[in-house]
Amino acid sequence: KSILVSCRLVSRSTASAMGAAINTLAFPAPNLPEGFYEDELLTRRDLVWLTTSENERIPACYVRAKSSPALRPLTILYSHGNAEDLALHLDYIDSLAQKTGSDVFSYEYVGYSMSKLEGREPSEAACIRSIDAAWRYLVDEQKIPPQRIVIFGRSIGSGPSVDLASRDTVENSAFSPLDVAGILLQSPLESGARAVFGHVISCIGQCLDIFKNYEKIEKIRAPVAIMHGTTDQVVPVHNGKALYEQLQKPFKPLWIDGRGHNDMPEDVCLNYAADFLRHCSASLNKESYE
């Protein structure tokens, strides 16, 4: 009760300053020259272009797994971290597809990479529009059943990922994200404010908070796997552990001792992702026989 009273007494200017700080820290889009994207991104054969509900164009890459034609792989819908963009993690999504044997569809946020060069600004709403466009492309255009999709979000990417996976509907889509095979989260945040300021102080700027995963994650019906470094100073591990406690269908979590936000061992993370994808695939096959 005392916390709530103190929150009411905080000035609007203080709350506004906190909101501005959250947004500044949440969306530090890389500032790279157009030539970099022309060389690294626009030359990709798997490049596709999406259009959001507000007519914003964003690039995406659709990495196909090298698997037997007789086997239909799962598809990972990947949402990247905040201080990178699509062109900066191309090697990672190639490795993710190879290690898991799954197709990987990685989309860009409005206000990042090519979208930033067009003058667009990133925001929570823009990220949601971006993942919605990616969802429509996969399920409505490519005809991939939701039951064969695993949503994977890293860091700030946990925001649009949890938002999508917790919703029954997506605008202009005939399919429900509640029916996906699973959700994989790496270094996820409870919310923008809780990641930056912690639980108590975050109440001051609650109305300005972004990506309130703590309000949404319990609505997810699919299995959820969480990995997090125990010494993460950017998004402290208590964020991941708090989200884990709210899950309907938790998969065994991976708390990596002595690792932070940007030094999670890639081989360990990819192995964990592969284990979770096998779990999702086995559950899907079991349901098809029942």
C-alpha positions, -999 to +999 in steps of 0.1 A: +000+000+000+028+024+009+044+018-026+011+026-043+008+058-023+043+069-032+036+062-068+006+085-068+028+113-053+055+112-080+054+141-104+043+137-140+077+150-151+095+122-132+073+095-147+078+111-181+116+111-177+115+074-167+094+067-198+119+085-220+147+066-204+130+032-210+124+040-247+160+053-252+174+021-237+150-002-254+156+009-290+193+017-296+190+009-333+224+005-350+235+034-371+251+019-401+256+032-437+233+021-465+263+005-483+266-020-454+230-032-459+235-033-497+264-057-492+252-078-463+214-079-465+202-070-500+223-097-516+207-125-496+187-149-518+164-156-489+154-119-485+117-111-485+099-078-479+069-074-456+043-047-453+029-038-419-007-027-412+005+009-415+021+004-449+057+003-435+081-019-455+105-041-435+130-068-447+131-104-435+152-134-442+137-169-446+165-194-439+155-230-450+169-260-431+188-286-450+166-316-442+151-345-461+123-335-485+102-361-468+105-343-434+086-311-428+107-290-404+093-267-378+096-230-385+112-206-360+098-170-360+128-151-346+127-116-330+162-101-324+177-081-296+175-043-293+211-033-302+213-053-333+194-055-366+186-081-392+219-076-411+240-080-380+227-115-370+226-132-404+254-157-393+234-165-362+201-174-379+221-195-404+236-214-374+202-216-357+187-233-388+216-257-391+217-267-355+180-271-349+171-285-384+143-260-385+135-232-410+142-197-395+122-166-404+138-135-390+121-102-396+131-066-390+115-041-366+101-009-380+128+018-374+157-006-378+182-012-407+165-004-440+134+009-423+156+033-403+172+045-435+137+054-448+131+076-417+110+053-396+111+054-358+111+023-336+086+019-308+067-009-290+037-005-313+060-006-343+076-039-331+041-054-327+031-043-362+063-059-375+058-093-358+022-093-370+033-088-405+058-117-401+030-139-387+006-132-416+034-140-441+041-173-425+006-186-418-016-168-443+007-165-473+031-195-468+003-216-454+024-229-424+001-242-397+006-224-364+012-259-348+045-260-368+058-226-356+080-219-326+083-182-316+118-173-304+125-139-289+159-126-275+161-097-250+138-070-263+126-095-288+108-113-260+084-083-260+068-088-294+072-126-291+052-129-258+027-104-271+020-124-302+020-158-284-005-145-258-031-133-283-060-152-297-061-132-329-039-112-353-054-085-375-061-098-410-050-133-402-072-164-402-050-182-376-045-179-338-010-176-323-023-195-292-019-226-313+019-224-319+041-254-311+062-235-285+079-203-274+116-199-267+129-169-248+165-158-243+173-132-216+136-121-216+124-090-197+094-088-174+089-053-189+110-024-200+107-006-167+113-037-146+144-046-165+158-011-161+145+000-127+134-031-109+099-039-094+095-011-069+106+019-088+090+007-121+056+013-106+063+050-109+063+049-147+039+020-151+016+039-174+046+046-197+061+010-194+066-011-225+065-048-233+047-058-201+054-095-205+045-101-168+009-093-177+007-115-208+029-146-204+004-166-183-020-165-212+003-185-234-010-221-239+020-236-256+052-249-239+077-221-230+115-225-226+136-198-210+174-194-209+191-166-190+226-157-177+228-155-139+250-124-139+231-104-166+234-067-158+213-055-187+182-077-180+188-092-146+180-129-143+152-122-119+132-112-150+135-146-166+129-164-133+097-144-125+083-151-160+091-188-156+070-189-124+039-177-144+041-203-172+012-227-179+035-252-196+071-247-185+100-265-202+131-271-181+148-237-180+185-230-186+202-206-161+238-202-172+261-195-143+284-166-146+272-153-179+257-120-187+235-105-214+260-105-243+283-134-235+259-163-235+278-192-250+263-197-285+269-235-286+251-240-253+222-218-263+219-235-297+219-269-281+192-258-257+172-245-286+176-278-305+164-297-274+133-276-271+126-279-308+128-317-305+104-315-276+080-295-296+083-318-326+077-349-305+047-333-288+033-324-322+038-360-335+022-375-304-009-353-308-012-363-345-015-399-335-040-394-307 
